[in-house]
Amino acid sequence: MAFNYDPNSANTAKAAVDTSKKVRIGIVGTGWIADAHIASYKKMADVEIVAGCDLIPGKAKAFFEKHGVAGVKTDYKDCDDMLADKSLNLDAVSVCTYNRQHAPCAISCLKAGLHVLLEKPMCVTTEEAVEIIRAEKASGKVLSIGFQPRLDENMKMIKKIVDSGELGKIYYVQTGGGRRRGIPTPFGTTFIEDKTAGLGALGDIGCYSLDMVLNAIGYPKPLTVSGYKSDFFGKDSNYCGYRADNRAEYAKLFGVDDFAAAFVRLEGGIILDFRIAWAMNIDTTGDTLILGTKGGLRIPSTECWNGTVGGAMKIYHEVCGQQTVTEVPIIPEDKNMSLFDKKIRSFLDACKGIGPVPVPSSQILYNQAIIDGIAKSHAVGKEIEINIPEI
Ligand SMILES: NC(=O)c1ccc[n+]([C@@H]2O[C@H](COP(=O)([O-])OP(=O)(O)OC[C@H]3O[C@@H](n4cnc5c(N)ncnc54)[C@H](O)[C@@H]3O)[C@@H](O)[C@H]2O)c1
């Protein structure tokens, strides 16, 4: 059974889906995350999966066979080759390529007149993000970026608390997180090589921490950034993750960040203090804090990339002059619909014109500008202004 899903609703709004016209879907890149996309598309009664492609010959065909989806055309050498096949009559695509191929594929798909669900991070640089949005505007099609954690009810609660005014004017945000050891190499090197990933921990998990807080506070424009990044673990041939797989050569291929930190000034006089790690010699870089003039919110150290908060959130405020701490109970996981199902459903509803774009590019542009700003600031060794070209 499929549902219409309103990503902005407090409740999980459900209504029968109109199946009279199927949304014809293509999948670009059939790696690990594409598994999650197809699993959710298969549950949607108004979808027909008609095509897929991958750079690796035979990978797309094997992917659809593995998922038991028959009749899908896959004999394409890449995204552009698939788009050239007008007989497919595609309506929409999921772009599930590695980061460096986000911008070229998203732009080609938008120019081909397709709705696009683009995996996170939006791309690698701010300039690419601008080009993607220009293509989106010219096409008039839907573009949503794959940040499914913000569809989680606890994540929505963070935004509701800020929007309620309970915290007053927000002036300081601390966020980030990471793993003690967790460079993602089990599936090969596409996450760690510069030519495929372009960004390391920043683009893999840092962008989620940023989305969690920036979405809550209304995505203020970033103005300046002083950023730092390092690669001490990724470049170490003795790193435990490589040792476990007998892959010491990965250290030579490692070309991205495994740790990053930044001090960012946001419009409205807000300071953002951020750090993220794939590997570090500590268990956590701390809780997420949102400080306002009337109250402060503590979100316990979180694996927000999974759509989870690390425990009950607490609001520190005054009640009738008394310093008070209010615990916000954890909202249980929605057993009816996974976050991926919500991500796909809300994208489809936007494509059909019956729902809002779940994760708009205009917001994620600022997320991208911060990540890219960290890399650019690190390169010059000082604080830089964030300049976003006119779109
Ligand atoms: N939203 C999430 O929860 C989530 C989770 C994991 C990964 N991701 C994102 O998804 C993206 C892909 O991750 P992954 O783990 O599936 O990577 P992956 O390397 O396993 O798969 C990417 C695939 O895209 C293919 N590809 C690249 N360029 C192509 C092109 N031009 N045309 C056709 N195919 C092309 C590659 O050959 C590869 O098979 C990354 O950007 C990652 O950040 C999102």
The ligand as a MOL file (V3000), in Angstrom:
LIG
                    3D

  0  0  0     0  0            999 V3000
M  V30 BEGIN CTAB
M  V30 COUNTS 44 48 0 0 0
M  V30 BEGIN ATOM
M  V30 1 N 21.0860 9.4370 1.7670 0
M  V30 2 C 21.8150 8.5020 2.3240 0
M  V30 3 O 21.4870 7.9580 3.3860 0
M  V30 4 C 23.0880 8.0610 1.6690 0
M  V30 5 C 23.7660 6.9230 2.1520 0
M  V30 6 C 24.9110 6.5070 1.4710 0
M  V30 7 C 25.3860 7.2040 0.3810 0
M  V30 8 N 24.7210 8.3350 -0.0330 0 CHG=1
M  V30 9 C 25.2300 9.1210 -1.1800 0
M  V30 10 O 24.9340 8.3980 -2.3650 0
M  V30 11 C 25.9770 8.5870 -3.3120 0
M  V30 12 C 26.4130 7.2370 -3.8370 0
M  V30 13 O 26.8940 6.4450 -2.7750 0
M  V30 14 P 27.1080 4.8840 -2.9600 0
M  V30 15 O 27.5260 4.3390 -1.6540 0
M  V30 16 O 25.9340 4.2600 -3.6260 0 CHG=-1
M  V30 17 O 28.3580 4.9050 -3.9720 0
M  V30 18 P 28.8500 3.7740 -4.9600 0
M  V30 19 O 30.2070 4.1460 -5.3700 0
M  V30 20 O 28.5900 2.4240 -4.3280 0
M  V30 21 O 27.8630 3.8810 -6.2150 0
M  V30 22 C 27.8820 4.9140 -7.1320 0
M  V30 23 C 27.6880 4.3170 -8.5030 0
M  V30 24 O 27.4760 5.3720 -9.4540 0
M  V30 25 C 28.0630 4.9600 -10.6770 0
M  V30 26 N 28.2540 6.1490 -11.5270 0
M  V30 27 C 29.0970 7.1970 -11.3310 0
M  V30 28 N 28.9770 8.1020 -12.3120 0
M  V30 29 C 28.0270 7.6460 -13.1590 0
M  V30 30 C 27.4440 8.1400 -14.3610 0
M  V30 31 N 27.8390 9.2960 -14.9100 0
M  V30 32 N 26.4980 7.4000 -14.9660 0
M  V30 33 C 26.1020 6.2090 -14.4460 0
M  V30 34 N 26.6020 5.7010 -13.3020 0
M  V30 35 C 27.5560 6.4020 -12.6580 0
M  V30 36 C 29.3460 4.2800 -10.2470 0
M  V30 37 O 29.8700 3.4490 -11.2580 0
M  V30 38 C 28.8960 3.5180 -9.0120 0
M  V30 39 O 28.5020 2.1890 -9.3220 0
M  V30 40 C 27.0820 9.3780 -2.6070 0
M  V30 41 O 27.0840 10.6920 -3.0600 0
M  V30 42 C 26.7320 9.2980 -1.1320 0
M  V30 43 O 27.0700 10.4740 -0.4290 0
M  V30 44 C 23.5800 8.7540 0.5740 0
M  V30 END ATOM
M  V30 BEGIN BOND
M  V30 1 1 1 2
M  V30 2 2 2 3
M  V30 3 1 2 4
M  V30 4 1 4 5
M  V30 5 2 4 44
M  V30 6 2 5 6
M  V30 7 1 6 7
M  V30 8 2 7 8
M  V30 9 1 8 9
M  V30 10 1 8 44
M  V30 11 1 9 10
M  V30 12 1 9 42
M  V30 13 1 10 11
M  V30 14 1 11 12
M  V30 15 1 11 40
M  V30 16 1 12 13
M  V30 17 1 13 14
M  V30 18 2 14 15
M  V30 19 1 14 16
M  V30 20 1 14 17
M  V30 21 1 17 18
M  V30 22 2 18 19
M  V30 23 1 18 20
M  V30 24 1 18 21
M  V30 25 1 21 22
M  V30 26 1 22 23
M  V30 27 1 23 24
M  V30 28 1 23 38
M  V30 29 1 24 25
M  V30 30 1 25 26
M  V30 31 1 25 36
M  V30 32 1 26 27
M  V30 33 1 26 35
M  V30 34 2 27 28
M  V30 35 1 28 29
M  V30 36 1 29 30
M  V30 37 2 29 35
M  V30 38 1 30 31
M  V30 39 2 30 32
M  V30 40 1 32 33
M  V30 41 2 33 34
M  V30 42 1 34 35
M  V30 43 1 36 37
M  V30 44 1 36 38
M  V30 45 1 38 39
M  V30 46 1 40 41
M  V30 47 1 40 42
M  V30 48 1 42 43
M  V30 END BOND
M  V30 END CTAB
M  END
